[in-house]
Amino acid sequence: PVNSVAYDQQGRLLASCSSDLSVKLWDCTNDYICLRTLFGHNHNVSH
């Protein structure tokens, strides 16, 4: 499940963090396409 989300100040990008230890960066201006998935955390990402 998704633990948290945050938008940039312009509302163009969204970052989501999940219990699968990943952070995803989304393009809010283009049908919420996932731009990048970041891995490497050792614990749940919450913010």
VOVOZA-443925 format. One record per atom (N, C-alpha, C, O): atom name; residue in one letter; x, y, z; residue number from 1. Coordinates in nm, 4 decimals, padded with zeros to 6 digits, always signed. Example, Ala and Ser with C-alpha at 12.3 -4.5 7.8 and 13.67 -1.06 7.14 Angstrom:
2
<r 'N'; 'a'; <+01.3190; -00.5690; +00.7800>; 1>
<r 'CA'; 'a'; <+01.2300; -00.4500; +00.7800>; 1>
<r 'C'; 'a'; <+01.3200; -00.3300; +00.7800>; 1>
<r 'O'; 'a'; <+01.4236; -00.3319; +00.8465>; 1>
<r 'N'; 's'; <+01.2850; -00.2250; +00.7080>; 2>
<r 'CA'; 's'; <+01.3670; -00.1060; +00.7140>; 2>
<r 'C'; 's'; <+01.2900; +00.0030; +00.7870>; 2>
<r 'O'; 's'; <+01.3409; +00.1138; +00.8039>; 2>
END
This chain:
47
<r 'N'; 'p'; <+00.0813; -00.1207; +00.0000>; 1>
<r 'CA'; 'p'; <+00.0000; +00.0000; +00.0000>; 1>
<r 'C'; 'p'; <+00.0853; +00.1265; +00.0000>; 1>
<r 'O'; 'p'; <+00.2006; +00.1255; +00.0431>; 1>
<r 'N'; 'v'; <+00.0278; +00.2325; -00.0479>; 2>
<r 'CA'; 'v'; <+00.0943; +00.3631; -00.0483>; 2>
<r 'C'; 'v'; <+00.0851; +00.4222; +00.0918>; 2>
<r 'O'; 'v'; <-00.0225; +00.4253; +00.1516>; 2>
<r 'N'; 'n'; <+00.1986; +00.4691; +00.1441>; 3>
<r 'CA'; 'n'; <+00.2033; +00.5268; +00.2786>; 3>
<r 'C'; 'n'; <+00.1820; +00.6771; +00.2789>; 3>
<r 'O'; 'n'; <+00.1246; +00.7323; +00.3727>; 3>
<r 'N'; 's'; <+00.2288; +00.7433; +00.1731>; 4>
<r 'CA'; 's'; <+00.2223; +00.8889; +00.1714>; 4>
<r 'C'; 's'; <+00.2412; +00.9388; +00.0289>; 4>
<r 'O'; 's'; <+00.3009; +00.8710; -00.0547>; 4>
<r 'N'; 'v'; <+00.1892; +01.0588; +00.0023>; 5>
<r 'CA'; 'v'; <+00.2118; +01.1257; -00.1258>; 5>
<r 'C'; 'v'; <+00.2438; +01.2721; -00.0995>; 5>
<r 'O'; 'v'; <+00.2028; +01.3287; +00.0018>; 5>
<r 'N'; 'a'; <+00.3175; +01.3323; -00.1917>; 6>
<r 'CA'; 'a'; <+00.3503; +01.4746; -00.1819>; 6>
<r 'C'; 'a'; <+00.3631; +01.5318; -00.3222>; 6>
<r 'O'; 'a'; <+00.4229; +01.4708; -00.4108>; 6>
<r 'N'; 'y'; <+00.3054; +01.6507; -00.3406>; 7>
<r 'CA'; 'y'; <+00.3143; +01.7223; -00.4681>; 7>
<r 'C'; 'y'; <+00.4233; +01.8276; -00.4599>; 7>
<r 'O'; 'y'; <+00.4543; +01.8772; -00.3516>; 7>
<r 'N'; 'd'; <+00.4822; +01.8621; -00.5754>; 8>
<r 'CA'; 'd'; <+00.5727; +01.9760; -00.5781>; 8>
<r 'C'; 'd'; <+00.4889; +02.1043; -00.5745>; 8>
<r 'O'; 'd'; <+00.3668; +02.0985; -00.5891>; 8>
<r 'N'; 'q'; <+00.5521; +02.2177; -00.5557>; 9>
<r 'CA'; 'q'; <+00.4795; +02.3441; -00.5389>; 9>
<r 'C'; 'q'; <+00.3976; +02.3832; -00.6609>; 9>
<r 'O'; 'q'; <+00.2953; +02.4501; -00.6473>; 9>
<r 'N'; 'q'; <+00.4403; +02.3431; -00.7789>; 10>
<r 'CA'; 'q'; <+00.3668; +02.3757; -00.9007>; 10>
<r 'C'; 'q'; <+00.2582; +02.2730; -00.9324>; 10>
<r 'O'; 'q'; <+00.1776; +02.2953; -01.0227>; 10>
<r 'N'; 'g'; <+00.2545; +02.1623; -00.8608>; 11>
<r 'CA'; 'g'; <+00.1553; +02.0590; -00.8849>; 11>
<r 'C'; 'g'; <+00.1820; +01.9753; -01.0083>; 11>
<r 'O'; 'g'; <+00.0914; +01.9101; -01.0602>; 11>
<r 'N'; 'r'; <+00.3040; +01.9765; -01.0550>; 12>
<r 'CA'; 'r'; <+00.3390; +01.9012; -01.1761>; 12>
<r 'C'; 'r'; <+00.3900; +01.7614; -01.1469>; 12>
<r 'O'; 'r'; <+00.3729; +01.6707; -01.2283>; 12>
<r 'N'; 'l'; <+00.4521; +01.7434; -01.0320>; 13>
<r 'CA'; 'l'; <+00.5099; +01.6143; -00.9953>; 13>
<r 'C'; 'l'; <+00.4482; +01.5650; -00.8651>; 13>
<r 'O'; 'l'; <+00.4110; +01.6434; -00.7778>; 13>
<r 'N'; 'l'; <+00.4387; +01.4346; -00.8550>; 14>
<r 'CA'; 'l'; <+00.3874; +01.3701; -00.7353>; 14>
<r 'C'; 'l'; <+00.4863; +01.2623; -00.6950>; 14>
<r 'O'; 'l'; <+00.5313; +01.1845; -00.7791>; 14>
<r 'N'; 'a'; <+00.5202; +01.2570; -00.5679>; 15>
<r 'CA'; 'a'; <+00.6035; +01.1496; -00.5150>; 15>
<r 'C'; 'a'; <+00.5161; +01.0627; -00.4258>; 15>
<r 'O'; 'a'; <+00.4427; +01.1139; -00.3413>; 15>
<r 'N'; 's'; <+00.5240; +00.9319; -00.4446>; 16>
<r 'CA'; 's'; <+00.4509; +00.8389; -00.3585>; 16>
<r 'C'; 's'; <+00.5509; +00.7429; -00.2959>; 16>
<r 'O'; 's'; <+00.6473; +00.7009; -00.3599>; 16>
<r 'N'; 'c'; <+00.5264; +00.7089; -00.1697>; 17>
<r 'CA'; 'c'; <+00.6130; +00.6123; -00.1024>; 17>
<r 'C'; 'c'; <+00.5265; +00.4980; -00.0512>; 17>
<r 'O'; 'c'; <+00.4130; +00.5174; -00.0077>; 17>
<r 'N'; 's'; <+00.5841; +00.3780; -00.0578>; 18>
<r 'CA'; 's'; <+00.5052; +00.2577; -00.0341>; 18>
<r 'C'; 's'; <+00.5714; +00.1624; +00.0636>; 18>
<r 'O'; 's'; <+00.6897; +00.1738; +00.0955>; 18>
<r 'N'; 's'; <+00.4910; +00.0681; +00.1100>; 19>
<r 'CA'; 's'; <+00.5403; -00.0352; +00.2006>; 19>
<r 'C'; 's'; <+00.6356; -00.1322; +00.1317>; 19>
<r 'O'; 's'; <+00.7039; -00.2097; +00.1987>; 19>
<r 'N'; 'd'; <+00.6411; -00.1290; -00.0023>; 20>
<r 'CA'; 'd'; <+00.7341; -00.2173; -00.0739>; 20>
<r 'C'; 'd'; <+00.8751; -00.1583; -00.0801>; 20>
<r 'O'; 'd'; <+00.9592; -00.2063; -00.1560>; 20>
<r 'N'; 'l'; <+00.9009; -00.0544; -00.0006>; 21>
<r 'CA'; 'l'; <+01.0311; +00.0112; +00.0136>; 21>
<r 'C'; 'l'; <+01.0700; +00.0926; -00.1083>; 21>
<r 'O'; 'l'; <+01.1887; +00.1144; -00.1326>; 21>
<r 'N'; 's'; <+00.9723; +00.1378; -00.1853>; 22>
<r 'CA'; 's'; <+01.0013; +00.2169; -00.3046>; 22>
<r 'C'; 's'; <+00.9414; +00.3568; -00.2933>; 22>
<r 'O'; 's'; <+00.8476; +00.3812; -00.2174>; 22>
<r 'N'; 'v'; <+00.9991; +00.4473; -00.3716>; 23>
<r 'CA'; 'v'; <+00.9452; +00.5812; -00.3914>; 23>
<r 'C'; 'v'; <+00.9263; +00.5969; -00.5411>; 23>
<r 'O'; 'v'; <+01.0167; +00.5662; -00.6189>; 23>
<r 'N'; 'k'; <+00.8090; +00.6446; -00.5824>; 24>
<r 'CA'; 'k'; <+00.7820; +00.6646; -00.7246>; 24>
<r 'C'; 'k'; <+00.7559; +00.8116; -00.7512>; 24>
<r 'O'; 'k'; <+00.6913; +00.8802; -00.6720>; 24>
<r 'N'; 'l'; <+00.8070; +00.8586; -00.8635>; 25>
<r 'CA'; 'l'; <+00.7884; +00.9960; -00.9069>; 25>
<r 'C'; 'l'; <+00.6958; +00.9948; -01.0277>; 25>
<r 'O'; 'l'; <+00.7223; +00.9270; -01.1269>; 25>
<r 'N'; 'w'; <+00.5858; +01.0713; -01.0182>; 26>
<r 'CA'; 'w'; <+00.4803; +01.0709; -01.1200>; 26>
<r 'C'; 'w'; <+00.4700; +01.2063; -01.1872>; 26>
<r 'O'; 'w'; <+00.4906; +01.3097; -01.1237>; 26>
<r 'N'; 'd'; <+00.4379; +01.2055; -01.3170>; 27>
<r 'CA'; 'd'; <+00.4150; +01.3274; -01.3944>; 27>
<r 'C'; 'd'; <+00.2655; +01.3573; -01.3937>; 27>
<r 'O'; 'd'; <+00.1887; +01.2892; -01.4616>; 27>
<r 'N'; 'c'; <+00.2235; +01.4573; -01.3184>; 28>
<r 'CA'; 'c'; <+00.0813; +01.4920; -01.3053>; 28>
<r 'C'; 'c'; <+00.0267; +01.5624; -01.4288>; 28>
<r 'O'; 'c'; <-00.0949; +01.5746; -01.4437>; 28>
<r 'N'; 't'; <+00.1131; +01.6082; -01.5165>; 29>
<r 'CA'; 't'; <+00.0687; +01.6799; -01.6361>; 29>
<r 'C'; 't'; <+00.0504; +01.5871; -01.7555>; 29>
<r 'O'; 't'; <+00.0061; +01.6309; -01.8617>; 29>
<r 'N'; 'n'; <+00.0842; +01.4587; -01.7391>; 30>
<r 'CA'; 'n'; <+00.0803; +01.3650; -01.8512>; 30>
<r 'C'; 'n'; <+00.0184; +01.2327; -01.8074>; 30>
<r 'O'; 'n'; <+00.0845; +01.1289; -01.8110>; 30>
<r 'N'; 'd'; <-00.1073; +01.2361; -01.7662>; 31>
<r 'CA'; 'd'; <-00.1820; +01.1155; -01.7262>; 31>
<r 'C'; 'd'; <-00.1142; +01.0357; -01.6147>; 31>
<r 'O'; 'd'; <-00.1270; +00.9134; -01.6092>; 31>
<r 'N'; 'y'; <-00.0432; +01.1039; -01.5270>; 32>
<r 'CA'; 'y'; <+00.0221; +01.0411; -01.4114>; 32>
<r 'C'; 'y'; <+00.1141; +00.9262; -01.4524>; 32>
<r 'O'; 'y'; <+00.1093; +00.8177; -01.3944>; 32>
<r 'N'; 'i'; <+00.1969; +00.9514; -01.5518>; 33>
<r 'CA'; 'i'; <+00.2960; +00.8532; -01.5953>; 33>
<r 'C'; 'i'; <+00.4057; +00.8454; -01.4896>; 33>
<r 'O'; 'i'; <+00.4524; +00.9479; -01.4402>; 33>
<r 'N'; 'c'; <+00.4465; +00.7236; -01.4554>; 34>
<r 'CA'; 'c'; <+00.5558; +00.7043; -01.3602>; 34>
<r 'C'; 'c'; <+00.6880; +00.7355; -01.4299>; 34>
<r 'O'; 'c'; <+00.7263; +00.6686; -01.5258>; 34>
<r 'N'; 'l'; <+00.7567; +00.8375; -01.3805>; 35>
<r 'CA'; 'l'; <+00.8829; +00.8797; -01.4396>; 35>
<r 'C'; 'l'; <+01.0008; +00.7987; -01.3884>; 35>
<r 'O'; 'l'; <+01.0960; +00.7726; -01.4620>; 35>
<r 'N'; 'r'; <+00.9940; +00.7594; -01.2627>; 36>
<r 'CA'; 'r'; <+01.1075; +00.6896; -01.2024>; 36>
<r 'C'; 'r'; <+01.0616; +00.6166; -01.0781>; 36>
<r 'O'; 'r'; <+00.9749; +00.6647; -01.0051>; 36>
<r 'N'; 't'; <+01.1200; +00.5005; -01.0541>; 37>
<r 'CA'; 't'; <+01.0986; +00.4264; -00.9303>; 37>
<r 'C'; 't'; <+01.2326; +00.4141; -00.8601>; 37>
<r 'O'; 't'; <+01.3306; +00.3675; -00.9182>; 37>
<r 'N'; 'l'; <+01.2358; +00.4561; -00.7355>; 38>
<r 'CA'; 'l'; <+01.3583; +00.4534; -00.6559>; 38>
<r 'C'; 'l'; <+01.3513; +00.3399; -00.5550>; 38>
<r 'O'; 'l'; <+01.2531; +00.3262; -00.4821>; 38>
<r 'N'; 'f'; <+01.4562; +00.2587; -00.5514>; 39>
<r 'CA'; 'f'; <+01.4673; +00.1481; -00.4566>; 39>
<r 'C'; 'f'; <+01.5927; +00.1677; -00.3727>; 39>
<r 'O'; 'f'; <+01.6765; +00.2521; -00.4045>; 39>
<r 'N'; 'g'; <+01.6056; +00.0910; -00.2671>; 40>
<r 'CA'; 'g'; <+01.7270; +00.0946; -00.1876>; 40>
<r 'C'; 'g'; <+01.7043; +00.1236; -00.0407>; 40>
<r 'O'; 'g'; <+01.7992; +00.1224; +00.0377>; 40>
<r 'N'; 'h'; <+01.5805; +00.1496; -00.0018>; 41>
<r 'CA'; 'h'; <+01.5515; +00.1736; +00.1392>; 41>
<r 'C'; 'h'; <+01.5486; +00.0410; +00.2145>; 41>
<r 'O'; 'h'; <+01.5128; -00.0625; +00.1582>; 41>
<r 'N'; 'n'; <+01.5860; +00.0446; +00.3408>; 42>
<r 'CA'; 'n'; <+01.5871; -00.0755; +00.4240>; 42>
<r 'C'; 'n'; <+01.4619; -00.0896; +00.5093>; 42>
<r 'O'; 'n'; <+01.4376; -00.1958; +00.5666>; 42>
<r 'N'; 'h'; <+01.3831; +00.0153; +00.5183>; 43>
<r 'CA'; 'h'; <+01.2615; +00.0159; +00.5995>; 43>
<r 'C'; 'h'; <+01.1493; +00.0812; +00.5193>; 43>
<r 'O'; 'h'; <+01.1743; +00.1416; +00.4150>; 43>
<r 'N'; 'n'; <+01.0267; +00.0694; +00.5677>; 44>
<r 'CA'; 'n'; <+00.9139; +00.1337; +00.5003>; 44>
<r 'C'; 'n'; <+00.9405; +00.2824; +00.4838>; 44>
<r 'O'; 'n'; <+00.9954; +00.3470; +00.5731>; 44>
<r 'N'; 'v'; <+00.9017; +00.3354; +00.3704>; 45>
<r 'CA'; 'v'; <+00.9156; +00.4780; +00.3426>; 45>
<r 'C'; 'v'; <+00.7829; +00.5430; +00.3774>; 45>
<r 'O'; 'v'; <+00.6779; +00.4982; +00.3315>; 45>
<r 'N'; 's'; <+00.7867; +00.6491; +00.4586>; 46>
<r 'CA'; 's'; <+00.6609; +00.7093; +00.5020>; 46>
<r 'C'; 's'; <+00.6495; +00.8575; +00.4691>; 46>
<r 'O'; 's'; <+00.5384; +00.9104; +00.4689>; 46>
<r 'N'; 'h'; <+00.7598; +00.9267; +00.4413>; 47>
<r 'CA'; 'h'; <+00.7541; +01.0680; +00.4015>; 47>
<r 'C'; 'h'; <+00.8913; +01.1171; +00.3627>; 47>
<r 'O'; 'h'; <+00.9071; +01.2336; +00.3262>; 47>
END
